[in-house]
Each structure stands twice: as C-alpha cells, then as structure tokens.
C-alpha cells in the first residue's frame, strides 16, 4: 500500500506506523491529542505513549480525520473499543466506498456488547475488513523484535 491512514495515536497505532513505514508505505497517523501530534511532527517521537522510539520523519500526524483519510488506500483502526463507533462516525463521510479496514484493537463495545468487527460491519457495510491479532507489545514491534501477529 502506498498510503495508509492509521487511526489512533497511542502506543500500538504508533508502533504500526513504524512498521508500515519500514514496509514502504506513506503513513498519516490520526491522534486526538495535540501534544502527541506535535511531538510526532516536530520531534519524530511519541513520548507520551511510546517513549524512546525514533519515528521516521516522513510519518505525519494530524488531528484532522479528513486529512488522515484523504488518499488512503487502507485504514488501520487502532482506537480503544469504547471510542471506535464515534471515530468511525467522524470519518465515515470522507471514507471512500470500499476502502479496506484493518482492526488493530481488541475489545467489546460496552453498551452493545459488539466486537470491533461487528461495529465495523454495521457502520461500514461496504468496506472489507480484517482483524490483526496476537500477543504483542507495541515497543517490541516498533523495535523490530520478533512477534506473533496474525491478520
């Protein structure tokens, strides 16, 4: 993929941005926190969630979900379960029909007891999706250490 939108600027989203960039993708990472966006863009690190990991300077962070999604060939959803529905609602109007989505966060939505896949199927019925799962630690993945992740 040439351009990926990574939706979620925590440790796991940042680690996946590092991996995607190493694989040659252009990455735009959406985060809700001004300090996270500024640190990624200015200092090329995410000291709040992934301290000590240098980020490729071409990884760009934004608070604007439309900017993150513009031109993306796929979206990685890396937000906590309780925020997924609201985040999808925010970018749904700018989502290209059929854009592939990869769920990278675990959990069950508290009110509905739906899995992330069920929420996605409900809100993004025309987007194919997959789930990334496995026993991982964000810092180890960002450092390129061996891990067991399965799409």
Backbone torsions as a table, in degrees:
resi	resn	phi	psi	omega
1	UNK	NA	133.7	179.6
2	UNK	-79.0	-37.8	-177.2
3	UNK	-136.2	125.7	179.9
4	UNK	-119.7	139.8	169.5
5	UNK	-99.9	124.0	175.1
6	UNK	-110.3	115.5	-173.3
7	UNK	-100.9	97.3	-179.4
8	UNK	136.6	115.8	-174.5
9	UNK	-102.6	25.7	175.7
10	UNK	-81.4	-164.7	-177.5
11	UNK	-61.4	-46.6	-176.5
12	UNK	-68.9	-43.5	177.4
13	UNK	-60.9	-41.0	179.4
14	UNK	-67.2	-42.7	177.8
15	UNK	-61.5	-41.5	178.2
16	UNK	-67.0	-32.2	174.7
17	UNK	-63.2	-41.5	178.1
18	UNK	-61.4	-47.4	-179.0
19	UNK	-64.2	-44.1	-179.9
20	UNK	-62.9	-40.5	178.9
21	UNK	-66.2	-42.2	176.6
22	UNK	-58.7	-32.1	-179.9
23	UNK	-81.1	-2.7	175.6
24	UNK	102.2	1.9	179.4
25	UNK	-82.0	146.6	168.4
26	UNK	-83.0	130.2	-171.3
27	UNK	-119.3	130.6	167.9
28	UNK	-119.2	121.4	-175.3
29	UNK	-106.1	125.1	176.7
30	UNK	-94.0	130.5	175.4
31	UNK	-136.4	150.0	-178.7
32	UNK	-88.5	-16.2	-173.8
33	UNK	-94.6	123.2	179.6
34	UNK	-56.7	-40.7	-178.0
35	UNK	-65.8	-38.1	177.9
36	UNK	-65.5	-46.9	179.7
37	UNK	-59.8	-47.3	-179.1
38	UNK	-62.4	-44.2	-178.8
39	UNK	-64.1	-42.0	179.1
40	UNK	-64.4	-44.9	-177.1
41	UNK	-75.0	-36.1	-174.1
42	UNK	-94.2	-40.3	-174.1
43	UNK	-110.6	-5.9	178.9
44	UNK	58.0	45.9	173.6
45	UNK	-157.0	165.0	175.8
46	UNK	-123.1	78.3	-173.4
47	UNK	-65.6	-22.2	179.6
48	UNK	-71.3	-42.4	-173.6
49	UNK	-112.8	-24.6	-177.3
50	UNK	-141.8	63.5	-175.8
51	UNK	-64.2	145.4	175.4
52	UNK	83.4	1.5	179.4
53	UNK	-106.6	116.8	177.5
54	UNK	-75.7	134.8	179.4
55	UNK	-103.4	143.5	174.4
56	UNK	-57.2	133.1	-178.5
57	UNK	-62.0	-15.2	178.8
58	UNK	-82.7	-9.4	174.4
59	UNK	-73.2	123.1	-176.8
60	UNK	-111.1	138.5	176.9
61	UNK	-114.4	149.5	179.1
62	UNK	-149.3	154.5	171.7
63	UNK	-94.8	-8.3	-176.5
64	UNK	-92.1	107.6	-177.0
65	UNK	-61.6	-33.3	178.7
66	UNK	-66.6	-37.6	176.5
67	UNK	-65.0	-42.4	-180.0
68	UNK	-62.5	-39.5	-175.3
69	UNK	-83.5	-21.4	-175.5
70	UNK	-59.6	120.6	176.0
71	UNK	77.5	4.1	-178.8
72	UNK	-69.8	141.6	175.8
73	UNK	-93.2	-15.0	175.8
74	UNK	-163.0	158.4	178.1
75	UNK	-125.0	132.5	173.4
76	UNK	-101.0	119.6	-179.1
77	UNK	-96.7	112.1	-172.3
78	UNK	-128.9	42.7	178.3
79	UNK	-107.6	153.0	178.8
80	UNK	-58.0	150.6	-175.9
81	UNK	-50.2	-40.9	-174.6
82	UNK	-72.1	-10.6	-179.3
83	UNK	-111.3	-7.4	-174.2
84	UNK	-58.8	-47.9	-177.7
85	UNK	-57.9	-46.1	-180.0
86	UNK	-66.1	-38.9	179.7
87	UNK	-68.4	-43.6	176.4
88	UNK	-60.5	-41.8	177.6
89	UNK	-58.6	-34.9	-179.5
90	UNK	-71.0	-38.3	-177.5
91	UNK	-98.6	-8.5	-178.2
92	UNK	-52.9	-42.4	-179.7
93	UNK	-63.4	-26.6	-178.0
94	UNK	-100.1	2.8	-177.3
95	UNK	-75.7	131.0	175.1
96	UNK	-69.8	138.8	178.3
97	UNK	-55.6	126.9	176.4
98	UNK	80.7	9.1	179.6
99	UNK	-62.9	125.5	178.3
100	UNK	-64.8	142.3	-178.5
101	UNK	-125.7	135.1	176.6
102	UNK	-116.9	117.9	177.8
103	UNK	-81.7	125.1	-176.5
104	UNK	-122.0	12.6	179.5
105	UNK	-126.5	144.2	179.9
106	UNK	-97.6	167.4	173.9
107	UNK	132.4	174.7	178.6
108	UNK	-129.9	135.6	178.9
109	UNK	-67.2	125.8	-172.6
110	UNK	-58.4	-50.5	-174.7
111	UNK	-69.1	-42.0	-174.4
112	UNK	-97.7	-17.0	-173.9
113	UNK	62.5	26.0	178.1
114	UNK	-89.0	147.5	173.3
115	UNK	-75.4	168.7	178.6
116	UNK	-62.4	-35.3	177.5
117	UNK	-65.2	-39.1	179.1
118	UNK	-68.4	-38.8	176.8
119	UNK	-62.8	-44.9	179.8
120	UNK	-62.4	-45.9	179.9
121	UNK	-60.6	-35.2	179.0
122	UNK	-70.1	-46.2	-172.9
123	UNK	-90.9	-24.4	-177.2
124	UNK	-128.2	61.9	-172.4
125	UNK	-64.1	-20.2	-178.3
126	UNK	-100.5	7.0	179.1
127	UNK	-106.7	120.5	174.8
128	UNK	-65.9	145.3	-179.8
129	UNK	-138.2	157.5	174.8
130	UNK	-136.0	169.3	-178.8
131	UNK	-123.6	132.7	174.6
132	UNK	-99.3	124.8	-174.5
133	UNK	-143.1	153.9	175.1
134	UNK	150.9	164.3	179.3
135	UNK	-79.6	103.2	-176.3
136	UNK	-136.8	161.9	170.1
137	UNK	-125.2	128.6	-174.1
138	UNK	-53.7	-45.8	-177.1
139	UNK	-62.9	-38.5	178.6
140	UNK	-68.2	-40.0	177.6
141	UNK	-63.2	-45.0	-180.0
142	UNK	-62.7	-31.9	178.9
143	UNK	-81.8	-3.7	178.5
144	UNK	80.0	19.7	178.4
145	UNK	-77.4	155.9	-179.6
146	UNK	-60.0	145.0	179.1
147	UNK	-152.8	173.8	-179.6
148	UNK	-123.9	88.3	179.5
149	UNK	-117.5	136.7	-177.8
150	UNK	-127.6	127.1	174.3
151	UNK	-82.0	NA	NA
